[in-house]
Amino acid sequence: MRKNIIIVFSIVISSIRSFGQSGDFHMPNNIGDPEQFGVHIQRTMALLQNSTPEQQNTVRILFYGQSITEGDWWKIVRDDLVERFPNANLIIENLALGGYASQILVKTAETDLYPYQPDLLIFHVYGSHHAYENIIQRVRERTTSEILIQSDHYSADHDLNEERNNENLTPDNWTPWWNYVFLPEIAKRYDATLTAQRDLWRQYLIDNDLDPQELLTDNVHANDHGNFLMAELLKPHLLYRPELEVPRAKSPFDNEWIQTLNADKLITSDSDSISFRFKGNRVDLIAGPGGTDQIDIWINHRKPSQHPGLYGFTRTTPYPDSKWPLITLVESKAPLELETWTVTLHDISDDVSEFRFNLHGSKTGFDGSGHSNERFISNSERIIIDPENWNIKRSMQTFGGELQEGFEISWDVLPYFKDQVSVPASSNPAVENRITVVQGLSSGEHVITLTGHGISLLKAIRIYHPPLLNK
C-alpha cells in the first residue's frame, strides 16, 4: 500500500510542476504536502477533470476577500484552470473588495457571496476571527460550495523566525496564531482545504535568499514576483485526486449535499404536474437542449414570490472611482417588492461624518427621512440602515473627493426565485440546460409543485442541501 501511495504522489508532483511558468522567477522547491492537495474540493475537481467535448460541466468559482485577493495572482490561477480544463464550462469571478477586513466583508457577503452559489470559494481576508468564522459558517449554511482558504503570505514587517509551534501561540501573538492555530481549526471544523502558503512562502524566501520586501509593491501587496509565487502555491490544490475516493467527487450530482431526481419518475398520472417533498434551500430545473414550454412553480402551496425570504439586495452605489459600496449592509423587516431604492443625501457636513437623507422606492414611493447617526427604519419597514453601515466618511478619507448635496445612492431588490419559467433552448447542447427556480429557502421540509406543459420536457430536478442548513 505504501508503495502505491508513493507512486500516486510522484505522479501528482510531476503534474503540478508542469503547471508552472517560471518566466523570470525561480519555481518554488517546496510546493507543500501532496497528501493535503485538494482534499476537500474534489467535487469541483471531478467536474473539471471529467468534462469532455460532449459533456461540458458547468463550474462556478468565486474569488472573495480584500486587496490581496484582488492581486493579479488570481488571474494566473484562472488562466491556468481554463488552459488545463478546456472542456469545462468555467464561470469564474472575483468580487473581492480591497480594504474590507472580515468585519466589513461579513456584511457585503450578503450581496456578493451567498447569492452567487459557487461550486468553489477561494477565500482570503484579514480582520476579526469571529467575523471570519461567521462568513465560513454561513457558506456552509447557505450554499453547497466547497471551500479553499489561504493562509497569509509574509509581509515586509513579518519575522521569518516567528514562532510556528501552535502549542506556544495565543492571540497575543496575532499573526502566527491566526495562521498556525485559528485557520487550521477553521479548515478542520468546516471541511475546507487550507493552503500552507505562509510556511511555503517563508521557505521560498530562504531558499532564494530574498527579503520579504522583494516580493511586494509596498509593505503587504504582492508585486509580479509575489503574484507568481502565490499562484504557484495555490495551483497544486486545484488537482483531481480520484484515489481519495471522495463520495461527492464520485457522484457530483447525487451525494449528501446535492440530489438529482429523474423528472419522468416524478410526473403524476395525469402527466401535467410534479409534486414532492424535499429538504434543501435551492432547486434547479434541468431541461433538454431544446428547452421547455411554460412551467409554473409553487413552494409550500404558494408562489415563490409570496415567500419574503426569497428576496435580496444588490450592492449599493459605490463611492466615485472605487468599488466600495457606500452602504455596506441594507436590511429589511417587512416583505420586499421588486424595485429600486434610492437614498438622497442633504445637509452634508464638511467631513461627511453627518448628513441627512430621504429614501424613495420606485414602487413604494417616499419612505421616510433619517440622520446618519441614528438607526433608520423606513415607514414601510422595508429598509433598515444602521449607522455603522454607512461607508461614506471612510471612502472619502481613502479616495479623496467630495459628495455634493443631492448625491444619490441606489440599490435594487433581487428575486431569488421564479414563479414561472420557460427554459430557453441551449446554445451549446454539451452544457447542461439548467435554471435555478428558487434559492434561499429556510431550513426544514418543503413541498415543490410544478405544473404546465413544459414538465414533459424536463430531464431532472436538482435539490441542494447545504451541510449546515438545518443545524
DRENDO-1510 file (C-alpha; in Angstrom, 1 decimal, always signed):
<recs>
REC; n; res; u; v; w
REC; 1; MET; +0.0; +0.0; +0.0 .
REC; 2; ARG; +2.8; +2.5; +0.9 .
REC; 3; LYS; +4.5; +1.9; -2.5 .
REC; 4; ASN; +1.2; +2.7; -4.3 .
REC; 5; ILE; +0.8; +5.9; -2.3 .
REC; 6; ILE; +4.3; +7.0; -3.2 .
REC; 7; ILE; +3.7; +6.3; -6.9 .
REC; 8; VAL; +0.5; +8.3; -6.9 .
REC; 9; PHE; +2.1; +11.3; -5.2 .
REC; 10; SER; +5.0; +11.1; -7.6 .
REC; 11; ILE; +2.6; +11.5; -10.4 .
REC; 12; VAL; +0.8; +14.3; -8.6 .
REC; 13; ILE; +4.0; +16.2; -8.0 .
REC; 14; SER; +5.1; +15.7; -11.6 .
REC; 15; SER; +1.8; +17.0; -13.0 .
REC; 16; ILE; +1.9; +20.0; -10.6 .
REC; 17; ARG; +5.4; +21.1; -11.7 .
REC; 18; SER; +4.2; +21.1; -15.3 .
REC; 19; PHE; +1.7; +23.8; -14.4 .
REC; 20; GLY; +4.2; +26.5; -13.5 .
REC; 21; GLN; +5.5; +29.0; -16.0 .
REC; 22; SER; +8.6; +30.4; -14.2 .
REC; 23; GLY; +9.5; +33.2; -16.6 .
REC; 24; ASP; +12.0; +35.4; -14.8 .
REC; 25; PHE; +11.3; +33.8; -11.4 .
REC; 26; HIS; +12.5; +30.7; -9.7 .
REC; 27; MET; +9.9; +27.9; -9.2 .
REC; 28; PRO; +9.4; +27.0; -5.6 .
REC; 29; ASN; +11.4; +23.9; -4.5 .
REC; 30; ASN; +8.7; +23.1; -2.0 .
REC; 31; ILE; +5.0; +23.3; -3.0 .
REC; 32; GLY; +3.6; +21.6; +0.0 .
REC; 33; ASP; +2.4; +18.2; +1.3 .
REC; 34; PRO; +0.9; +16.2; -1.6 .
REC; 35; GLU; -1.3; +14.3; +0.8 .
REC; 36; GLN; -3.1; +17.6; +1.5 .
REC; 37; PHE; -3.6; +18.8; -2.1 .
REC; 38; GLY; -7.2; +19.4; -2.8 .
REC; 39; VAL; -8.5; +17.1; -0.2 .
REC; 40; HIS; -11.8; +18.9; +0.4 .
REC; 41; ILE; -12.5; +20.3; -3.1 .
REC; 42; GLN; -12.8; +17.1; -5.0 .
REC; 43; ARG; -16.3; +17.6; -6.2 .
REC; 44; THR; -15.2; +20.7; -8.1 .
REC; 45; MET; -12.1; +19.0; -9.4 .
REC; 46; ALA; -14.1; +15.9; -10.6 .
REC; 47; LEU; -16.4; +18.2; -12.5 .
REC; 48; LEU; -13.5; +19.8; -14.2 .
REC; 49; GLN; -11.5; +16.7; -14.8 .
REC; 50; ASN; -14.4; +14.7; -16.2 .
REC; 51; SER; -15.6; +17.4; -18.6 .
REC; 52; THR; -15.5; +16.3; -22.2 .
REC; 53; PRO; -16.4; +17.9; -25.5 .
REC; 54; GLU; -19.7; +16.1; -25.3 .
REC; 55; GLN; -20.4; +16.9; -21.6 .
REC; 56; GLN; -19.0; +20.3; -20.6 .
REC; 57; ASN; -19.7; +20.5; -16.8 .
REC; 58; THR; -20.6; +24.0; -15.6 .
REC; 59; VAL; -18.3; +25.0; -12.6 .
REC; 60; ARG; -18.8; +28.3; -10.8 .
REC; 61; ILE; -15.7; +29.6; -8.9 .
REC; 62; LEU; -15.6; +32.7; -6.8 .
REC; 63; PHE; -12.6; +34.5; -5.5 .
REC; 64; TYR; -13.5; +36.6; -2.5 .
REC; 65; GLY; -11.7; +38.7; +0.1 .
REC; 66; GLN; -9.9; +42.0; +0.1 .
REC; 67; SER; -7.0; +43.6; -1.7 .
REC; 68; ILE; -4.8; +40.5; -1.5 .
REC; 69; THR; -7.4; +38.6; -3.4 .
REC; 70; GLU; -7.6; +41.5; -6.0 .
REC; 71; GLY; -4.0; +40.9; -6.9 .
REC; 72; ASP; -3.1; +39.6; -10.3 .
REC; 73; TRP; -2.3; +36.1; -8.9 .
REC; 74; TRP; -5.9; +35.1; -9.2 .
REC; 75; LYS; -5.8; +35.8; -13.0 .
REC; 76; ILE; -2.9; +33.4; -13.3 .
REC; 77; VAL; -4.9; +30.7; -11.4 .
REC; 78; ARG; -7.9; +31.4; -13.6 .
REC; 79; ASP; -6.0; +31.2; -16.8 .
REC; 80; ASP; -4.3; +28.0; -15.7 .
REC; 81; LEU; -7.7; +26.4; -15.0 .
REC; 82; VAL; -9.0; +27.5; -18.4 .
REC; 83; GLU; -6.0; +26.0; -20.1 .
REC; 84; ARG; -5.9; +22.7; -18.1 .
REC; 85; PHE; -9.7; +22.1; -18.4 .
REC; 86; PRO; -10.7; +23.4; -21.9 .
REC; 87; ASN; -13.8; +21.2; -22.0 .
REC; 88; ALA; -15.3; +22.6; -18.8 .
REC; 89; ASN; -17.9; +25.4; -18.8 .
REC; 90; LEU; -16.0; +27.6; -16.4 .
REC; 91; ILE; -17.6; +30.7; -14.8 .
REC; 92; ILE; -15.0; +32.5; -12.7 .
REC; 93; GLU; -15.5; +35.8; -10.9 .
REC; 94; ASN; -13.6; +37.9; -8.4 .
REC; 95; LEU; -15.8; +40.1; -6.2 .
REC; 96; ALA; -13.1; +41.0; -3.7 .
REC; 97; LEU; -13.2; +44.4; -2.1 .
REC; 98; GLY; -9.8; +45.9; -1.2 .
REC; 99; GLY; -9.7; +47.4; +2.3 .
REC; 100; TYR; -12.6; +45.4; +3.6 .
REC; 101; ALA; -11.5; +43.3; +6.6 .
REC; 102; SER; -13.6; +40.4; +7.7 .
REC; 103; GLN; -15.7; +42.6; +10.0 .
REC; 104; ILE; -16.9; +44.6; +6.9 .
REC; 105; LEU; -16.8; +41.7; +4.4 .
REC; 106; VAL; -19.2; +39.8; +6.6 .
REC; 107; LYS; -21.8; +42.4; +5.6 .
REC; 108; THR; -21.1; +42.6; +1.9 .
REC; 109; ALA; -21.0; +38.8; +1.7 .
REC; 110; GLU; -24.8; +39.1; +1.9 .
REC; 111; THR; -24.9; +40.6; -1.6 .
REC; 112; ASP; -21.8; +39.1; -3.1 .
REC; 113; LEU; -21.0; +35.6; -1.8 .
REC; 114; TYR; -24.0; +33.6; -0.7 .
REC; 115; PRO; -26.3; +34.6; -3.6 .
REC; 116; TYR; -23.5; +33.7; -6.1 .
REC; 117; GLN; -23.9; +30.0; -5.1 .
REC; 118; PRO; -20.4; +28.9; -6.2 .
REC; 119; ASP; -19.2; +25.4; -6.6 .
REC; 120; LEU; -15.8; +26.5; -5.2 .
REC; 121; LEU; -15.0; +29.5; -3.0 .
REC; 122; ILE; -11.3; +30.6; -2.9 .
REC; 123; PHE; -11.1; +32.9; +0.1 .
REC; 124; HIS; -8.6; +35.1; +2.0 .
REC; 125; VAL; -9.2; +38.0; +4.3 .
REC; 126; TYR; -7.6; +39.7; +7.3 .
REC; 127; GLY; -9.5; +41.0; +10.3 .
REC; 128; SER; -11.7; +39.7; +13.1 .
REC; 129; HIS; -11.5; +36.0; +13.6 .
REC; 130; HIS; -15.2; +36.0; +14.8 .
REC; 131; ALA; -16.3; +37.6; +11.6 .
REC; 132; TYR; -14.1; +35.3; +9.5 .
REC; 133; GLU; -15.7; +32.2; +11.0 .
REC; 134; ASN; -19.1; +33.8; +10.6 .
REC; 135; ILE; -18.5; +34.0; +6.8 .
REC; 136; ILE; -17.3; +30.4; +6.5 .
REC; 137; GLN; -20.2; +29.2; +8.7 .
REC; 138; ARG; -22.8; +31.0; +6.5 .
REC; 139; VAL; -21.2; +29.5; +3.4 .
REC; 140; ARG; -21.9; +26.1; +4.9 .
REC; 141; GLU; -25.4; +27.1; +6.0 .
REC; 142; ARG; -26.5; +28.7; +2.7 .
REC; 143; THR; -24.5; +27.0; -0.1 .
REC; 144; THR; -23.1; +23.7; -1.2 .
REC; 145; SER; -19.8; +25.3; -2.2 .
REC; 146; GLU; -16.5; +23.7; -1.5 .
REC; 147; ILE; -14.0; +26.0; +0.3 .
REC; 148; LEU; -10.3; +26.7; -0.2 .
REC; 149; ILE; -8.9; +29.1; +2.3 .
REC; 150; GLN; -5.5; +30.7; +2.1 .
REC; 151; SER; -3.1; +31.4; +4.9 .
REC; 152; ASP; -1.3; +34.7; +4.9 .
REC; 153; HIS; +1.9; +35.4; +2.9 .
REC; 154; TYR; +4.9; +37.1; +4.5 .
REC; 155; SER; +4.6; +40.9; +4.6 .
REC; 156; ALA; +7.5; +43.3; +5.0 .
REC; 157; ASP; +7.3; +43.6; +8.7 .
REC; 158; HIS; +7.0; +39.8; +9.4 .
REC; 159; ASP; +9.8; +37.9; +11.1 .
REC; 160; LEU; +10.9; +34.8; +9.3 .
REC; 161; ASN; +11.9; +33.4; +12.7 .
REC; 162; GLU; +8.4; +33.8; +14.2 .
REC; 163; GLU; +7.1; +31.2; +16.5 .
REC; 164; ARG; +5.3; +28.5; +14.4 .
REC; 165; ASN; +4.5; +25.8; +17.1 .
REC; 166; ASN; +0.8; +26.1; +17.6 .
REC; 167; GLU; +1.1; +24.9; +21.2 .
REC; 168; ASN; +3.1; +28.1; +22.1 .
REC; 169; LEU; +0.8; +30.5; +20.3 .
REC; 170; THR; -2.0; +32.7; +21.6 .
REC; 171; PRO; -4.0; +35.6; +20.1 .
REC; 172; ASP; -1.5; +37.9; +21.8 .
REC; 173; ASN; +0.9; +36.9; +19.0 .
REC; 174; TRP; -1.8; +37.5; +16.5 .
REC; 175; THR; -0.3; +36.8; +13.0 .
REC; 176; PRO; +1.3; +33.4; +13.9 .
REC; 177; TRP; -1.7; +32.4; +16.0 .
REC; 178; TRP; -4.0; +33.3; +13.1 .
REC; 179; ASN; -2.0; +31.2; +10.6 .
REC; 180; TYR; -1.0; +28.3; +12.7 .
REC; 181; VAL; -3.9; +27.9; +15.1 .
REC; 182; PHE; -7.0; +29.7; +14.0 .
REC; 183; LEU; -7.0; +28.9; +10.3 .
REC; 184; PRO; -6.2; +25.2; +10.7 .
REC; 185; GLU; -9.0; +24.9; +13.2 .
REC; 186; ILE; -11.5; +26.6; +10.9 .
REC; 187; ALA; -10.4; +24.4; +8.0 .
REC; 188; LYS; -10.9; +21.3; +10.1 .
REC; 189; ARG; -14.2; +22.4; +11.6 .
REC; 190; TYR; -15.8; +23.4; +8.2 .
REC; 191; ASP; -14.3; +20.7; +5.9 .
REC; 192; ALA; -12.2; +23.2; +4.0 .
REC; 193; THR; -8.9; +23.0; +2.2 .
REC; 194; LEU; -6.2; +25.2; +3.8 .
REC; 195; THR; -3.1; +26.1; +1.8 .
REC; 196; ALA; +0.2; +26.1; +3.7 .
REC; 197; GLN; +1.1; +29.3; +1.9 .
REC; 198; ARG; +2.8; +31.0; +4.8 .
REC; 199; ASP; +5.3; +28.2; +5.5 .
REC; 200; LEU; +6.0; +27.7; +1.8 .
REC; 201; TRP; +6.4; +31.5; +1.2 .
REC; 202; ARG; +8.9; +31.6; +4.1 .
REC; 203; GLN; +10.8; +28.6; +2.6 .
REC; 204; TYR; +10.9; +30.3; -0.8 .
REC; 205; LEU; +12.4; +33.4; +0.7 .
REC; 206; ILE; +15.1; +31.4; +2.5 .
REC; 207; ASP; +15.8; +29.1; -0.5 .
REC; 208; ASN; +16.3; +32.1; -2.8 .
REC; 209; ASP; +18.0; +34.5; -0.3 .
REC; 210; LEU; +15.2; +37.0; -0.6 .
REC; 211; ASP; +13.9; +39.7; +1.7 .
REC; 212; PRO; +10.1; +39.7; +2.1 .
REC; 213; GLN; +10.0; +43.2; +0.6 .
REC; 214; GLU; +11.4; +41.9; -2.7 .
REC; 215; LEU; +8.1; +40.2; -3.4 .
REC; 216; LEU; +6.0; +43.2; -2.6 .
REC; 217; THR; +5.0; +46.6; -4.0 .
REC; 218; ASP; +4.6; +48.1; -0.6 .
REC; 219; ASN; +4.5; +46.5; +2.9 .
REC; 220; VAL; +1.9; +43.9; +2.1 .
REC; 221; HIS; +0.7; +43.7; -1.6 .
REC; 222; ALA; +2.4; +41.3; -4.0 .
REC; 223; ASN; +4.4; +42.5; -7.0 .
REC; 224; ASP; +4.8; +40.4; -10.1 .
REC; 225; HIS; +7.2; +38.0; -8.3 .
REC; 226; GLY; +4.8; +37.7; -5.4 .
REC; 227; ASN; +1.8; +37.1; -7.6 .
REC; 228; PHE; +3.7; +34.4; -9.4 .
REC; 229; LEU; +4.6; +32.7; -6.1 .
REC; 230; MET; +1.1; +33.0; -4.7 .
REC; 231; ALA; -0.4; +31.4; -7.8 .
REC; 232; GLU; +2.2; +28.6; -7.9 .
REC; 233; LEU; +1.5; +27.7; -4.3 .
REC; 234; LEU; -2.3; +27.6; -4.9 .
REC; 235; LYS; -2.3; +25.6; -8.2 .
REC; 236; PRO; -1.3; +22.3; -6.6 .
REC; 237; HIS; -4.5; +22.3; -4.6 .
REC; 238; LEU; -6.6; +22.5; -7.7 .
REC; 239; LEU; -5.9; +18.9; -8.6 .
REC; 240; TYR; -8.2; +15.9; -9.2 .
REC; 241; ARG; -7.4; +13.1; -6.7 .
REC; 242; PRO; -9.5; +10.0; -7.6 .
REC; 243; GLU; -7.5; +7.8; -5.2 .
REC; 244; LEU; -9.1; +9.7; -2.3 .
REC; 245; GLU; -12.5; +8.2; -3.3 .
REC; 246; VAL; -14.5; +11.2; -2.1 .
REC; 247; PRO; -18.2; +10.4; -2.4 .
REC; 248; ARG; -19.0; +14.0; -3.7 .
REC; 249; ALA; -16.4; +13.5; -6.4 .
REC; 250; LYS; -17.6; +10.0; -7.4 .
REC; 251; SER; -21.1; +11.3; -7.8 .
REC; 252; PRO; -21.1; +15.1; -8.1 .
REC; 253; PHE; -24.9; +15.4; -8.6 .
REC; 254; ASP; -26.0; +12.7; -6.2 .
REC; 255; ASN; -24.5; +12.9; -2.7 .
REC; 256; GLU; -25.1; +14.1; +0.8 .
REC; 257; TRP; -25.3; +17.8; -0.4 .
REC; 258; ILE; -26.9; +17.6; -3.8 .
REC; 259; GLN; -29.6; +15.2; -5.1 .
REC; 260; THR; -30.7; +14.9; -8.7 .
REC; 261; LEU; -34.2; +13.4; -9.4 .
REC; 262; ASN; -35.3; +11.9; -12.7 .
REC; 263; ALA; -38.3; +14.0; -13.8 .
REC; 264; ASP; -40.0; +11.1; -15.6 .
REC; 265; LYS; -40.3; +9.2; -12.3 .
REC; 266; LEU; -41.9; +12.3; -10.6 .
REC; 267; ILE; -44.6; +13.1; -13.1 .
REC; 268; THR; -48.1; +12.3; -11.7 .
REC; 269; SER; -50.5; +10.1; -13.6 .
REC; 270; ASP; -52.2; +13.0; -15.4 .
REC; 271; SER; -48.7; +13.9; -16.8 .
REC; 272; ASP; -49.4; +17.6; -16.1 .
REC; 273; SER; -47.8; +18.1; -12.7 .
REC; 274; ILE; -44.9; +17.1; -10.4 .
REC; 275; SER; -45.1; +17.5; -6.6 .
REC; 276; PHE; -42.9; +16.1; -3.9 .
REC; 277; ARG; -41.4; +16.9; -0.5 .
REC; 278; PHE; -37.7; +17.8; +0.0 .
REC; 279; LYS; -35.3; +19.3; +2.4 .
REC; 280; GLY; -33.0; +21.9; +0.9 .
REC; 281; ASN; -32.7; +25.6; +0.1 .
REC; 282; ARG; -32.3; +25.6; -3.7 .
REC; 283; VAL; -34.0; +23.9; -6.7 .
REC; 284; ASP; -32.7; +23.7; -10.3 .
REC; 285; LEU; -34.8; +22.5; -13.2 .
REC; 286; ILE; -32.8; +20.7; -15.9 .
REC; 287; ALA; -34.3; +20.5; -19.4 .
REC; 288; GLY; -33.1; +19.0; -22.7 .
REC; 289; PRO; -31.1; +21.2; -25.1 .
REC; 290; GLY; -34.3; +22.3; -26.8 .
REC; 291; GLY; -35.7; +23.9; -23.6 .
REC; 292; THR; -39.2; +23.5; -22.3 .
REC; 293; ASP; -42.6; +25.1; -22.6 .
REC; 294; GLN; -44.2; +27.0; -19.7 .
REC; 295; ILE; -43.8; +25.7; -16.1 .
REC; 296; ASP; -45.4; +27.2; -13.1 .
REC; 297; ILE; -43.7; +26.8; -9.7 .
REC; 298; TRP; -45.2; +26.5; -6.3 .
REC; 299; ILE; -43.3; +26.2; -3.0 .
REC; 300; ASN; -45.3; +25.1; +0.0 .
REC; 301; HIS; -48.5; +25.7; -1.9 .
REC; 302; ARG; -47.7; +29.4; -2.6 .
REC; 303; LYS; -45.9; +31.1; -5.5 .
REC; 304; PRO; -42.2; +31.6; -4.7 .
REC; 305; SER; -42.8; +35.4; -4.9 .
REC; 306; GLN; -45.0; +35.1; -1.8 .
REC; 307; HIS; -42.1; +33.9; +0.4 .
REC; 308; PRO; -40.5; +37.0; +2.0 .
REC; 309; GLY; -37.2; +35.3; +2.5 .
REC; 310; LEU; -36.6; +34.8; -1.2 .
REC; 311; TYR; -35.6; +38.4; -1.9 .
REC; 312; GLY; -32.3; +40.1; -1.6 .
REC; 313; PHE; -30.4; +43.3; -2.3 .
REC; 314; THR; -27.6; +44.3; -4.8 .
REC; 315; ARG; -24.6; +46.2; -3.7 .
REC; 316; THR; -25.3; +49.9; -3.2 .
REC; 317; THR; -23.8; +52.6; -5.4 .
REC; 318; PRO; -20.0; +52.7; -5.0 .
REC; 319; TYR; -18.1; +55.8; -3.9 .
REC; 320; PRO; -17.0; +57.6; -7.1 .
REC; 321; ASP; -14.0; +56.0; -8.9 .
REC; 322; SER; -14.0; +53.0; -6.5 .
REC; 323; LYS; -15.7; +49.7; -5.9 .
REC; 324; TRP; -16.6; +50.5; -2.3 .
REC; 325; PRO; -20.4; +50.4; -1.7 .
REC; 326; LEU; -21.5; +53.5; +0.2 .
REC; 327; ILE; -23.8; +51.4; +2.4 .
REC; 328; THR; -22.2; +48.1; +3.4 .
REC; 329; LEU; -25.4; +46.4; +4.6 .
REC; 330; VAL; -29.0; +47.1; +4.0 .
REC; 331; GLU; -31.6; +45.1; +6.0 .
REC; 332; SER; -35.3; +44.7; +5.9 .
REC; 333; LYS; -38.1; +43.9; +8.3 .
REC; 334; ALA; -41.2; +43.8; +6.1 .
REC; 335; PRO; -41.7; +41.8; +2.8 .
REC; 336; LEU; -40.0; +43.4; -0.2 .
REC; 337; GLU; -41.1; +44.4; -3.6 .
REC; 338; LEU; -39.0; +44.1; -6.8 .
REC; 339; GLU; -38.0; +47.8; -7.0 .
REC; 340; THR; -35.1; +50.2; -7.0 .
REC; 341; TRP; -34.4; +52.1; -3.8 .
REC; 342; THR; -32.7; +55.5; -3.7 .
REC; 343; VAL; -31.2; +57.5; -0.8 .
REC; 344; THR; -30.7; +61.2; -1.5 .
REC; 345; LEU; -28.2; +63.0; +0.8 .
REC; 346; HIS; -28.5; +66.5; +2.1 .
REC; 347; ASP; -27.2; +68.7; +4.9 .
REC; 348; ILE; -23.8; +67.0; +4.5 .
REC; 349; SER; -21.1; +68.1; +6.9 .
REC; 350; ASP; -17.7; +69.1; +5.6 .
REC; 351; ASP; -16.1; +65.8; +6.7 .
REC; 352; VAL; -19.3; +63.9; +5.7 .
REC; 353; SER; -19.4; +62.5; +9.3 .
REC; 354; GLU; -23.0; +63.6; +9.5 .
REC; 355; PHE; -25.8; +64.1; +6.9 .
REC; 356; ARG; -29.5; +63.7; +6.5 .
REC; 357; PHE; -31.2; +61.7; +3.8 .
REC; 358; ASN; -34.5; +60.9; +2.2 .
REC; 359; LEU; -35.5; +57.4; +1.0 .
REC; 360; HIS; -37.6; +56.6; -2.1 .
REC; 361; GLY; -38.7; +53.2; -3.5 .
REC; 362; SER; -39.6; +53.0; -7.2 .
REC; 363; LYS; -42.8; +51.3; -6.2 .
REC; 364; THR; -43.1; +52.2; -2.5 .
REC; 365; GLY; -42.6; +55.9; -3.1 .
REC; 366; PHE; -41.3; +58.2; -0.4 .
REC; 367; ASP; -40.5; +56.0; +2.6 .
REC; 368; GLY; -39.0; +58.3; +5.2 .
REC; 369; SER; -36.1; +60.6; +6.2 .
REC; 370; GLY; -33.2; +59.9; +8.5 .
REC; 371; HIS; -30.0; +61.0; +10.0 .
REC; 372; SER; -26.7; +59.2; +9.6 .
REC; 373; ASN; -26.1; +58.9; +13.3 .
REC; 374; GLU; -29.4; +57.2; +14.0 .
REC; 375; ARG; -30.7; +53.8; +13.2 .
REC; 376; PHE; -33.1; +54.2; +10.3 .
REC; 377; ILE; -36.3; +52.1; +9.8 .
REC; 378; SER; -38.3; +53.2; +6.8 .
REC; 379; ASN; -42.0; +53.9; +7.1 .
REC; 380; SER; -42.8; +50.6; +5.3 .
REC; 381; GLU; -40.2; +48.8; +7.4 .
REC; 382; ARG; -38.8; +47.5; +4.1 .
REC; 383; ILE; -35.4; +49.3; +4.6 .
REC; 384; ILE; -33.2; +49.3; +7.7 .
REC; 385; ILE; -29.9; +51.1; +7.9 .
REC; 386; ASP; -27.7; +51.0; +11.0 .
REC; 387; PRO; -25.3; +54.0; +11.5 .
REC; 388; GLU; -22.2; +51.8; +11.3 .
REC; 389; ASN; -23.1; +50.6; +7.9 .
REC; 390; TRP; -22.7; +54.0; +6.2 .
REC; 391; ASN; -19.3; +53.8; +4.4 .
REC; 392; ILE; -19.2; +57.4; +3.2 .
REC; 393; LYS; -16.6; +59.1; +5.6 .
REC; 394; ARG; -14.2; +56.2; +5.3 .
REC; 395; SER; -14.5; +56.2; +1.5 .
REC; 396; MET; -13.8; +59.9; +1.2 .
REC; 397; GLN; -10.8; +59.6; +3.5 .
REC; 398; THR; -9.4; +56.8; +1.4 .
REC; 399; PHE; -10.2; +58.0; -2.1 .
REC; 400; GLY; -10.5; +61.8; -1.7 .
REC; 401; GLY; -13.0; +63.9; -3.5 .
REC; 402; GLU; -16.3; +65.0; -2.1 .
REC; 403; LEU; -20.1; +64.3; -2.3 .
REC; 404; GLN; -22.3; +67.1; -3.3 .
REC; 405; GLU; -25.7; +68.0; -1.9 .
REC; 406; GLY; -28.3; +65.7; -3.5 .
REC; 407; PHE; -25.9; +62.8; -4.2 .
REC; 408; GLU; -27.9; +59.6; -4.7 .
REC; 409; ILE; -27.1; +56.1; -3.5 .
REC; 410; SER; -29.2; +53.3; -5.1 .
REC; 411; TRP; -29.7; +49.6; -5.0 .
REC; 412; ASP; -32.1; +47.0; -6.3 .
REC; 413; VAL; -34.2; +44.3; -4.9 .
REC; 414; LEU; -33.4; +41.0; -6.5 .
REC; 415; PRO; -35.7; +37.9; -6.8 .
REC; 416; TYR; -34.1; +34.6; -5.7 .
REC; 417; PHE; -37.0; +32.8; -7.3 .
REC; 418; LYS; -39.0; +32.4; -10.5 .
REC; 419; ASP; -42.8; +32.0; -10.4 .
REC; 420; GLN; -42.9; +30.8; -13.9 .
REC; 421; VAL; -40.3; +29.7; -16.4 .
REC; 422; SER; -39.9; +28.6; -20.0 .
REC; 423; VAL; -36.4; +27.1; -20.1 .
REC; 424; PRO; -34.8; +28.5; -23.2 .
REC; 425; ALA; -33.1; +26.3; -25.8 .
REC; 426; SER; -29.4; +25.9; -25.1 .
REC; 427; SER; -26.8; +27.4; -27.5 .
REC; 428; ASN; -24.5; +24.5; -26.6 .
REC; 429; PRO; -26.0; +21.1; -26.3 .
REC; 430; ALA; -22.9; +19.8; -24.4 .
REC; 431; VAL; -23.7; +22.2; -21.5 .
REC; 432; GLU; -26.4; +21.2; -19.1 .
REC; 433; ASN; -29.5; +23.3; -19.7 .
REC; 434; ARG; -30.5; +24.2; -16.2 .
REC; 435; ILE; -32.2; +27.1; -14.5 .
REC; 436; THR; -32.4; +27.9; -10.8 .
REC; 437; VAL; -36.1; +28.5; -9.8 .
REC; 438; VAL; -35.6; +29.1; -6.1 .
REC; 439; GLN; -32.7; +29.7; -3.7 .
REC; 440; GLY; -32.5; +30.8; -0.1 .
REC; 441; LEU; -35.3; +28.7; +1.3 .
REC; 442; SER; -35.3; +28.2; +5.1 .
REC; 443; SER; -34.4; +25.0; +6.8 .
REC; 444; GLY; -37.0; +22.3; +7.2 .
REC; 445; GLU; -39.2; +20.4; +4.8 .
REC; 446; HIS; -40.7; +22.0; +1.7 .
REC; 447; VAL; -43.1; +20.9; -1.0 .
REC; 448; ILE; -42.5; +21.9; -4.6 .
REC; 449; THR; -45.2; +21.6; -7.2 .
REC; 450; LEU; -44.6; +22.1; -10.9 .
REC; 451; THR; -47.4; +22.4; -13.4 .
REC; 452; GLY; -47.7; +23.2; -17.1 .
REC; 453; HIS; -46.9; +21.5; -20.5 .
REC; 454; GLY; -43.2; +22.2; -20.0 .
REC; 455; ILE; -42.8; +19.5; -17.4 .
REC; 456; SER; -43.0; +16.8; -20.1 .
REC; 457; LEU; -39.7; +18.1; -21.5 .
REC; 458; LEU; -37.9; +18.2; -18.1 .
REC; 459; LYS; -35.0; +15.8; -17.7 .
REC; 460; ALA; -34.3; +16.2; -14.0 .
REC; 461; ILE; -34.8; +18.3; -10.8 .
REC; 462; ARG; -31.8; +19.1; -8.6 .
REC; 463; ILE; -32.1; +19.8; -4.9 .
REC; 464; TYR; -29.3; +21.5; -3.0 .
REC; 465; HIS; -29.0; +20.9; +0.8 .
REC; 466; PRO; -26.1; +22.8; +2.4 .
REC; 467; PRO; -24.5; +20.8; +5.1 .
REC; 468; LEU; -25.3; +23.2; +8.0 .
REC; 469; LEU; -28.7; +24.3; +6.7 .
REC; 470; ASN; -30.7; +22.5; +9.5 .
REC; 471; LYS; -28.0; +22.9; +12.2 .
</recs>
